[in-house]
């Protein structure tokens, strides 16, 4: 005889079994079977609690790593430095085989920014672009939704990259980088193993994606601010040069009071004036007004 009793959780899911055997016939009684059932139930609760603890511990480690990556990412204000640091941090913190990040331009194309592996510099140098109708990355960029393919051979949206660092890619997971509802990029990880990713990986990348998207937007705004400040400084210098071309003061002409006032509507203007000393005590003056305003007129 043999008694086989399977432990069950409160949801009645079978999670394992206990098997007791004996070479003697009639070795087990009804009471022994009930005792085994009770033991199995207690063991099932213990196993389930251990699993829950393990999941929570893993999630705590993940959140700690996410927090550290997010903290470091948030401290980078240069976009190029940010992209390179992101892929290195994600790979080092979570052990993915290959990580790459792309940004999405106004026409919806995904532009390569950085990756782990030897192709990083070459692709950055030539401005590698992934069209929105090509592959998993293109699909995520155009739809704004994550895509997990644990067997790329069975994924119709997968397109093999002939230059891929992982020429033997078997699994791929890509998530959009979004600021509100606007897709600003794609974070992509790949593996040479089938079924390499699960819900935990999706949780990790989606959580990271939110922080990375914010960091990208803040770095972009910072660079725009710097560019605007540089432009303002250049315009101020140009306006100073332009004003130096005008007379420092009007001439003193007997019997006349002469005055001039010049103020551009914008930083610079297309207006000019000058006084010309002619022969025999005569004077001339010129006023020029180029149509339009600002830099084009200037």
C-alpha positions in Angstrom: 0.0 0.0 0.0 1.0 3.6 -0.4 -0.4 6.9 0.8 0.1 9.9 -1.4 -1.2 13.2 0.1 -0.8 16.5 -1.8 -0.5 19.7 0.2 -2.8 22.5 -0.8 -2.9 26.2 -0.2 -6.0 28.2 0.9 -6.8 28.6 -2.8 -6.8 24.9 -3.3 -3.7 25.0 -5.6 -1.6 21.8 -5.5 2.0 22.8 -4.7 3.6 19.4 -3.9 3.1 16.0 -2.5 4.2 13.6 0.3 4.6 9.9 -0.6 4.9 7.2 2.1 5.4 3.5 1.1 5.6 0.2 2.8 6.4 -3.3 1.5 3.8 -4.8 3.9 0.2 -5.0 2.9 -2.3 -3.1 5.0 0.6 -1.1 6.6 -1.4 2.2 6.9 -4.6 2.9 8.7 -7.3 5.5 8.1 -6.0 7.5 11.1 -2.5 7.5 9.6 -3.9 8.8 6.3 -5.7 11.6 8.2 -2.5 12.4 10.1 -0.6 12.6 6.8 -3.3 14.9 5.4 -2.9 17.2 8.4 0.8 17.2 8.1 0.6 17.9 4.4 -1.7 20.9 5.0 0.7 22.4 7.5 3.7 21.7 5.2 1.8 23.4 2.4 1.3 26.5 4.5 5.0 26.6 5.4 6.1 26.1 1.8 3.7 28.9 0.6 4.9 31.2 3.4 8.5 30.5 2.4 7.7 31.3 -1.2 6.0 34.5 -0.3 8.9 35.5 1.9 11.3 34.7 -1.0 9.3 36.8 -3.4 9.0 39.7 -1.0 12.8 39.5 -0.3 13.5 39.5 -4.1 11.1 42.4 -4.6 12.9 44.3 -1.8 16.2 43.7 -3.4 14.8 44.8 -6.8 13.3 48.0 -5.3 16.6 48.8 -3.6 18.4 48.4 -6.9 15.8 50.4 -8.7 16.2 53.2 -6.1 19.9 53.2 -6.5 19.8 53.3 -10.3 17.2 56.0 -10.2 19.3 58.1 -7.7 22.4 57.9 -9.9 20.4 58.6 -13.1 18.7 61.6 -11.6 22.1 63.2 -10.8 23.2 63.2 -14.5 22.3 66.3 -16.4 24.2 65.7 -19.7 22.1 63.6 -22.1 25.0 61.7 -23.7 26.4 60.8 -20.3 23.0 59.9 -19.1 22.4 57.4 -21.9 25.7 55.6 -21.5 25.3 55.5 -17.7 21.8 54.1 -17.9 22.7 51.0 -19.9 25.7 50.2 -17.7 23.8 50.6 -14.5 20.9 48.5 -15.7 23.2 45.7 -16.8 25.3 45.8 -13.7 22.3 46.0 -11.3 20.1 43.3 -12.8 22.5 41.1 -14.8 20.9 41.4 -18.3 23.0 40.1 -21.2 22.4 43.1 -23.4 20.9 46.5 -22.7 20.2 49.4 -25.1 18.4 52.7 -25.0 16.9 54.7 -27.9 15.0 58.0 -28.0 12.0 58.7 -30.2 12.1 61.8 -32.5 9.2 63.9 -33.7 8.6 61.6 -36.8 8.4 58.5 -34.5 11.8 57.0 -35.4 13.7 55.3 -32.6 17.3 56.7 -32.6 20.0 54.6 -31.0 21.7 56.4 -28.0 23.7 53.8 -26.1 24.1 50.1 -25.4 26.4 47.6 -23.8 28.6 45.7 -26.1 31.1 46.5 -28.9 28.7 48.2 -31.3 27.9 51.1 -29.1 30.4 53.6 -30.5 29.8 52.6 -34.1 26.1 53.0 -33.9 26.3 56.3 -32.0 28.7 57.7 -34.6 26.4 57.0 -37.6 23.1 57.8 -35.9 21.6 54.3 -36.1 17.8 54.6 -36.5 15.0 51.9 -36.0 11.9 52.7 -38.1 8.6 52.4 -36.2 7.5 49.6 -38.5 10.5 47.4 -37.8 10.9 44.9 -35.0 10.0 44.9 -31.3 11.6 48.2 -30.6 9.7 49.9 -33.5 6.5 48.4 -32.3 7.0 49.6 -28.7 8.0 53.1 -29.9 4.9 53.5 -32.0 2.4 51.8 -29.6 3.7 53.1 -26.3 3.3 49.6 -24.7 5.8 47.1 -23.3 6.4 43.9 -25.3 8.0 40.7 -23.8 9.0 38.0 -26.2 10.4 34.9 -24.4 10.9 33.1 -27.7 11.6 35.5 -30.5 11.3 32.7 -33.0 7.6 32.6 -32.2 7.2 36.4 -32.1 6.0 37.8 -35.5 7.1 41.3 -34.6 10.7 40.3 -34.0 13.2 41.2 -36.7 16.7 39.8 -36.4 19.3 42.5 -36.3 22.2 41.4 -38.5 24.6 43.5 -36.4 23.2 42.5 -33.0 25.7 42.0 -30.2 23.7 38.9 -29.3 23.5 37.3 -32.6 21.8 34.4 -30.8 19.1 36.4 -29.2 16.3 34.2 -27.9 14.4 36.5 -25.6 13.7 40.2 -25.8 11.9 42.7 -23.5 11.3 46.3 -24.4 9.4 49.0 -22.5 8.5 52.6 -23.6 10.0 55.6 -21.9 7.1 58.0 -21.4 6.5 61.5 -20.1 2.8 61.6 -19.4 1.4 60.0 -22.6 4.3 61.0 -24.9 6.8 58.3 -25.8 10.3 59.7 -25.6 12.3 56.5 -25.9 12.6 52.7 -25.5 14.6 50.7 -23.0 15.4 47.2 -24.5 17.0 44.1 -23.0 17.9 40.9 -24.7 19.0 37.4 -23.7 20.5 34.4 -25.4 18.2 32.1 -23.4 14.5 31.2 -24.1 12.1 32.3 -21.3 14.7 34.6 -19.9 12.2 37.2 -18.6 9.2 37.1 -16.3 6.8 39.5 -14.6 9.5 40.6 -12.2 11.7 41.8 -15.1 8.7 43.6 -16.6 8.1 45.3 -13.2 11.8 46.3 -12.9 12.0 47.8 -16.4 8.7 49.6 -16.2 9.6 51.1 -12.9 13.0 52.1 -14.2 11.5 53.4 -17.4 9.4 56.0 -15.5 12.5 57.3 -13.7 14.7 57.3 -16.8 12.1 59.1 -18.9 11.9 61.9 -16.2 15.7 62.1 -16.2 15.8 62.4 -20.0 13.2 65.1 -20.0 15.0 67.1 -17.2 18.3 66.7 -19.0 16.8 67.8 -22.2 15.2 70.9 -20.6 18.5 71.7 -18.9 20.4 71.6 -22.2 17.7 73.7 -23.8 18.1 76.2 -21.0 21.9 76.3 -21.5 21.4 76.7 -25.3 19.0 79.6 -24.7 21.4 81.2 -22.2 24.2 80.9 -24.7 22.0 82.4 -27.4 21.0 85.3 -25.2 24.7 86.0 -24.4 25.6 85.9 -28.1 22.7 88.3 -28.9 23.7 90.6 -26.1 27.2 90.7 -27.5 25.9 91.2 -31.0 23.7 94.1 -29.8 26.6 95.7 -28.1 28.7 95.4 -31.3 25.8 96.8 -33.4 25.3 99.8 -31.1 29.0 100.5 -31.3 28.6 101.1 -35.0 26.3 104.1 -34.3 27.7 107.6 -33.5 28.6 108.0 -29.9 26.9 111.4 -29.9 25.4 113.8 -32.4 27.6 116.5 -33.9 27.7 120.1 -32.7 26.3 122.3 -35.5 26.0 126.1 -35.1 22.4 127.2 -35.0 21.0 123.7 -34.6 20.1 121.3 -31.8 20.7 117.7 -32.9 19.6 114.6 -31.0 19.2 110.9 -31.8 17.6 108.0 -30.0 17.9 104.3 -31.0 16.2 101.4 -29.2 15.5 98.0 -30.9 12.2 96.3 -30.4 14.1 93.0 -29.9 17.6 92.2 -28.9 18.8 93.5 -32.3 17.4 95.6 -35.1 17.7 96.5 -38.7 17.9 100.3 -38.0 20.9 102.4 -38.6 21.8 106.1 -38.6 24.9 108.3 -39.0 26.0 111.9 -39.5 28.2 112.8 -42.4 30.5 115.9 -42.3 30.5 117.3 -45.9 32.5 120.2 -47.4 32.1 123.9 -46.7 30.5 123.3 -43.3 27.7 121.3 -44.6 26.3 118.2 -42.9 24.3 115.2 -44.1 22.7 112.4 -42.2 21.5 108.9 -43.2 18.7 106.8 -41.7 18.3 103.2 -42.7 15.5 100.8 -41.8 15.6 97.2 -42.9 12.2 95.6 -42.9 11.4 92.9 -40.3 12.8 92.7 -36.8 15.4 91.0 -34.8 18.4 89.0 -36.2 17.2 88.7 -39.8 16.9 92.5 -40.1 20.1 93.1 -38.2 
